[in-house]
Amino acid sequence: MAKRTLDSFFKPISPPTPKRPKPESTDNNQSSSSSSPKLYTHPTYPIAIPELPSHIEIALIHGTPAREAKSITNQPHLDLLQFQPYITRPTANELFKFLRQSLPFYRVQYEIKRGGIETTINTPRYTTVFGVDDTSLFVSPQPQNPTINSTSNATNLDLHLINTSTKTPIASAKYQYSPRPIPPCLETLRQSVEKATGARYNFCLVNYYASGEDSISFHSDDERFLGSQPNIASLSLGGEREFHMKHKPISESGSMNLNGSTNKTIASTPAAAAESDASSKLNGSTSGPAFLSSSPGTGTGTQPLKMGLLSGDMIVMRGDTQANWLHSIPKRRGRGGDAVRGRINITFRKAIIPAGTNNYYHYNVGTGPVYRWDEKRGVMDLMQPPVST
């Protein structure tokens, strides 16, 4: 009898490939499924995460991109794809409400040293993250027999981490935090974005900006754990916010100065940069195509960009962009309307080494409490621990 290899006992897996609902599903069917959605659990999830409502899933599978991308390459080192929109506005707004209601969020605090003084940083937005770097893989034993929790009707994602190259279980000390598989509701979106961009992503970072006070200041996603010329897709859902970009500073010698170098210090990482005050008070909102501001840029022959990101819009930053450009979502003080509605930003990216996994979970999950959206009160609220019996 032929011997079976170890590979035959495992199959690499993202969370279950989302089903492809039939477009002819009726409103009654949608209403029925939305009243009792299928829930997914995993030992690393603090809550059960529901699957997408079928009509949203249909729209993501069959209706994206809603418009073809516009290429923006009219400045040095700039390589963007702009989808306006990637998801139709009505579907994007429904997806925004669903994800805000369904995902666990965190308000991460951590310590850094500045000038030898230890400082506590409070992240100015809610965050969460799912995924693992290229050196590890979530797999399910064959055959897969998902377990159902009879009390909650939740399906347990029977996924375990193995080493990508050796197909053996990972060492317990490999990661500082336990990586979490991408849940099916985000996996549908990841597969859609991969198809549209031609890139591959293994991480999904989700930011929730509750109001105009939540922000992320100028930074670049050029960490070494992303490899050279990283491709990062950034999807906006909910309220409109302005997205700013500027070229990194260039010294008289023509080389990057220390603040703009790709050999980054903690001050130039997204996690640390986000915690500084995003400064500028905006005088107006700009929607539609990207436009150039009237002020000169910091890089030779460049000008800053500002663009209004509406619900469903997506920006893909690729090529030399991260190595040479900074981007931010500034505060929007004293503004009502869309800033008050809240905004979700989802970024898809690929980390190639464990340092990426450790970084993303440290700055986007941490060790603090979980927050859930309270629809009645209209706020993110601390999740109460279960009452012991």
C-alpha positions in Angstrom: 0.0 0.0 0.0 1.3 3.4 -0.9 2.6 5.5 2.0 0.9 8.7 2.7 2.9 11.9 3.1 2.4 14.3 6.0 1.0 16.8 3.4 -2.0 14.5 2.9 -3.1 14.8 6.5 -3.2 18.6 6.3 -4.5 21.1 3.9 -3.5 24.8 4.0 -6.6 26.8 4.6 -7.9 30.3 5.0 -11.2 30.2 7.0 -13.8 28.4 4.9 -14.1 29.7 1.4 -17.2 31.8 1.5 -20.1 30.2 -0.3 -21.4 31.7 -3.5 -25.0 32.5 -2.8 -27.3 32.4 -5.8 -28.1 35.9 -7.1 -31.8 34.9 -7.3 -32.1 34.6 -3.5 -35.3 36.3 -2.4 -35.6 39.1 0.2 -37.5 36.6 2.4 -34.5 34.3 2.4 -32.2 37.2 3.2 -34.4 38.3 6.0 -34.5 34.8 7.4 -30.7 34.3 7.3 -29.9 37.7 8.7 -32.1 37.0 11.8 -29.9 34.0 12.7 -26.5 34.3 11.0 -24.0 31.6 11.1 -21.4 32.3 13.8 -17.7 31.3 13.7 -15.5 30.8 16.8 -11.8 30.2 17.3 -9.7 30.0 20.5 -8.1 33.3 19.5 -11.4 35.1 18.9 -12.8 36.9 22.0 -16.3 36.7 20.5 -18.1 34.7 17.9 -18.0 36.5 14.5 -21.0 36.2 12.1 -20.8 35.4 8.5 -21.8 38.1 6.0 -25.5 38.6 5.2 -26.0 36.9 1.8 -26.9 40.0 -0.1 -23.7 41.7 0.9 -21.7 38.6 0.1 -23.3 38.4 -3.4 -22.5 42.1 -4.0 -18.8 41.6 -3.0 -18.4 38.4 -5.1 -20.2 39.6 -8.2 -20.2 43.4 -8.0 -16.6 44.4 -7.4 -14.9 46.5 -8.5 -17.8 48.8 -9.0 -15.6 50.9 -11.2 -12.3 50.3 -12.8 -9.2 51.7 -11.1 -7.6 55.0 -12.0 -3.8 54.9 -12.1 -2.0 57.8 -10.3 1.7 58.0 -11.3 2.2 61.7 -12.0 4.8 62.4 -9.4 8.2 60.9 -8.5 8.0 57.5 -6.8 4.2 57.6 -6.7 2.3 54.5 -7.8 -1.4 54.4 -6.8 -4.6 52.7 -7.9 -7.7 54.6 -7.0 -11.1 52.9 -7.1 -14.1 55.4 -6.8 -15.8 53.3 -5.7 -14.6 49.7 -5.3 -17.9 48.8 -3.6 -21.1 50.6 -4.4 -22.1 53.2 -1.8 -25.2 51.4 -0.5 -23.4 48.1 -0.1 -20.4 49.8 1.5 -22.6 51.5 4.0 -24.2 48.2 5.0 -20.8 46.5 5.2 -19.6 49.3 7.5 -22.5 48.8 9.9 -22.1 45.0 9.8 -18.4 45.1 10.6 -18.7 47.8 13.3 -21.3 45.6 15.0 -19.6 42.2 14.5 -15.9 42.6 15.1 -14.0 42.9 18.4 -12.1 46.2 18.7 -9.3 47.4 20.9 -8.0 50.8 22.2 -4.4 49.9 22.5 -2.1 51.4 25.1 1.6 50.8 25.1 4.9 52.2 26.4 7.7 53.8 24.4 10.9 55.6 25.4 11.4 59.2 24.2 14.7 60.8 25.3 15.1 58.2 27.9 11.7 58.9 29.4 9.0 56.2 29.3 5.8 57.5 27.9 2.3 55.8 27.7 0.8 56.0 24.2 -3.0 55.9 23.7 -3.9 54.9 20.2 -6.3 57.5 18.8 -8.7 55.1 17.1 -10.1 51.6 17.6 -8.1 48.7 16.0 -8.2 45.0 15.4 -6.2 42.6 13.2 -6.4 39.1 11.7 -3.8 37.0 9.8 -0.3 35.6 10.0 3.0 36.1 8.1 4.3 33.9 5.3 6.4 31.6 7.5 3.3 30.1 9.1 0.0 28.7 7.8 -3.4 28.0 9.2 -4.4 24.4 8.4 -7.3 22.1 9.2 -6.8 18.3 9.8 -8.4 16.1 7.1 -11.2 15.4 7.0 -12.5 18.6 8.6 -15.3 18.0 11.0 -16.4 21.5 12.3 -17.7 21.3 15.8 -21.0 23.1 16.7 -21.6 24.7 20.0 -25.1 23.6 20.9 -25.8 26.5 23.2 -24.7 29.3 20.8 -25.1 27.5 17.4 -21.5 28.7 16.6 -19.1 26.8 14.3 -15.6 26.4 15.6 -12.9 27.1 13.0 -10.7 24.0 13.5 -7.6 25.7 12.3 -4.0 25.3 13.6 -0.7 26.9 12.8 2.1 25.0 11.1 5.4 26.0 9.7 4.9 26.8 6.0 8.1 25.0 4.8 8.3 22.0 7.1 4.5 21.5 7.6 5.2 20.8 11.3 3.6 22.6 14.2 5.1 25.9 15.1 7.2 26.4 18.2 5.1 27.8 21.1 7.6 30.7 21.5 7.6 31.7 17.8 5.1 34.5 18.4 4.6 37.0 21.2 0.8 37.0 20.5 -1.4 34.3 19.2 -2.2 34.9 15.5 -5.9 34.8 14.5 -7.3 33.4 11.3 -9.1 35.8 9.0 -12.8 35.3 9.7 -15.1 34.4 6.7 -16.7 37.8 6.6 -13.3 39.4 5.9 -12.0 36.5 3.9 -14.7 37.2 1.2 -13.4 40.8 1.0 -9.7 39.7 0.9 -10.3 37.3 -2.0 -12.2 40.1 -3.9 -9.4 42.6 -3.4 -6.7 40.1 -4.4 -8.5 39.4 -7.6 -8.8 43.1 -8.4 -5.2 44.1 -7.5 -3.3 40.9 -8.6 -1.5 41.0 -5.2 -1.6 38.5 -2.4 -2.4 39.5 1.2 -2.1 37.6 4.5 -3.1 40.3 6.9 -6.3 42.3 7.4 -6.0 45.4 9.7 -9.2 47.2 10.7 -9.3 50.7 12.1 -12.4 52.4 13.4 -12.4 56.2 13.6 -15.3 57.0 15.9 -15.3 60.7 15.2 -13.2 63.5 13.8 -10.9 63.3 16.8 -9.7 59.9 15.9 -6.7 60.0 13.5 -3.5 58.6 12.2 -0.6 61.0 11.5 2.0 60.9 8.7 3.8 57.6 8.4 4.8 55.1 5.8 4.3 51.3 5.8 7.8 50.5 4.8 8.9 48.1 7.6 11.3 45.5 6.5 8.9 42.7 7.4 6.8 43.8 4.4 9.6 43.2 2.0 10.5 45.5 -0.9 7.8 47.5 -2.8 4.9 46.4 -0.6 1.4 46.4 -2.0 -1.1 47.7 0.4 -4.8 48.1 -0.3 -6.8 50.5 1.8 -10.6 50.4 1.7 -12.9 53.1 3.3 -16.3 52.4 4.7 -18.7 54.8 6.4 -18.1 58.5 6.9 -15.9 60.5 4.5 -12.4 61.5 5.7 -9.5 63.2 4.0 -6.5 61.2 3.0 -3.2 63.2 2.9 0.1 62.2 1.2 3.4 63.9 1.0 6.9 62.9 -0.2 9.4 62.1 2.4 12.0 64.9 3.1 15.1 64.9 0.9 18.3 66.5 2.0 20.4 68.8 -0.2 22.6 65.8 -1.1 19.5 64.2 -2.7 19.2 61.4 -0.1 16.4 60.8 2.4 17.0 62.4 5.8 16.7 60.4 9.0 13.0 61.1 9.4 12.2 59.9 5.9 14.6 57.0 5.8 13.5 53.5 5.1 15.8 52.5 8.0 13.0 53.5 10.4 13.0 54.3 14.0 9.9 53.9 16.2 9.0 57.6 15.5 8.4 56.8 11.9 6.4 53.6 12.2 2.6 53.8 11.8 2.0 52.7 15.4 4.1 55.5 16.8 3.3 58.2 14.2 -0.4 57.7 14.8 -0.1 58.8 18.4 1.3 62.3 17.7 -1.3 65.0 17.1 -2.3 65.1 13.5 -2.2 68.9 13.7 -3.9 70.5 10.8 -7.5 71.7 11.1 -9.2 71.2 7.8 -11.1 74.1 6.2 -13.1 72.0 3.8 -13.8 68.6 2.4 -12.7 67.2 -0.9 -14.4 64.4 -2.5 -13.8 62.9 -6.0 -10.4 62.5 -7.7 -7.2 63.3 -5.9 -6.0 66.9 -6.2 -2.7 68.7 -5.6 -2.5 71.2 -2.8 -1.0 74.6 -3.5 1.8 74.2 -1.0 5.1 72.6 -2.2 6.0 69.1 -1.2 8.9 68.0 0.9 10.5 66.0 -1.9 12.1 67.5 -4.9 9.6 68.2 -7.7 6.6 66.9 -5.7 3.5 68.4 -4.2 1.3 67.0 -1.4 -1.9 65.2 -2.3 -5.3 65.4 -0.6 -8.2 63.2 -1.5 -11.6 62.7 0.0 -12.3 59.0 0.7 -16.0 58.2 0.5 -17.7 54.9 1.6 -16.6 52.1 -0.7 -13.5 53.9 -2.1 -10.2 52.0 -2.2 -6.6 53.2 -2.6 -3.9 50.8 -3.5 -0.3 51.9 -2.7 2.4 49.9 -4.5 5.8 50.0 -6.1 8.1 52.7 -4.6 5.3 54.6 -2.9 5.9 53.4 0.7 9.6 53.9 0.5 9.2 57.5 -0.6 5.8 58.8 0.5 4.0 59.4 3.8 0.3 59.3 4.3 -2.2 60.3 7.1 -5.8 60.7 8.1 -5.8 64.0 10.1 -8.1 65.1 12.8 -11.3 66.7 11.7 -12.2 69.0 14.7 -15.4 70.9 14.9 -17.0 69.1 11.9 -20.3 67.3 11.9 -21.8 65.1 9.3 -19.6 62.2 8.0 -16.9 62.6 10.6 -19.5 62.0 13.3 -20.9 58.9 11.5 -17.6 57.1 12.1 -15.4 55.4 9.5 -13.8 52.0 9.1 -10.6 51.6 7.2 -9.5 48.1 6.2 -6.0 47.5 4.9 -4.8 44.3 3.3 -1.1 43.7 3.3 1.5 40.8 3.3 4.0 40.3 6.0 6.9 37.9 5.2 8.5 37.2 8.5 7.3 36.8 12.2 8.4 40.3 13.1 5.4 41.5 11.1 3.0 39.3 13.0 4.4 40.4 16.4 4.2 44.1 15.3 0.6 44.0 14.1 -0.8 42.2 17.1 1.2 44.3 19.5 0.0 47.6 18.1 -3.5 46.6 17.0 -4.7 44.1 19.8 -2.2 44.3 22.6 -3.2 43.0 26.1 -6.1 45.4 26.9 -9.9 44.9 27.0 -12.2 44.3 24.1 -14.7 46.8 22.8 -18.0 46.1 21.1 -20.3 48.4 19.3 -23.4 49.3 21.2 -26.1 50.1 18.7 -28.6 51.5 21.1 -26.1 54.0 22.7 -24.2 54.6 19.5 -20.7 54.0 21.0 -18.0 51.5 21.4 -18.4 50.0 24.8 -16.2 47.8 27.0 -17.2 44.2 26.6 -18.2 42.8 30.0 -16.5 39.6 31.0 -18.9 36.6 31.2 -20.5 36.0 34.6 -19.1 32.9 36.3 -21.6 30.4 37.6 
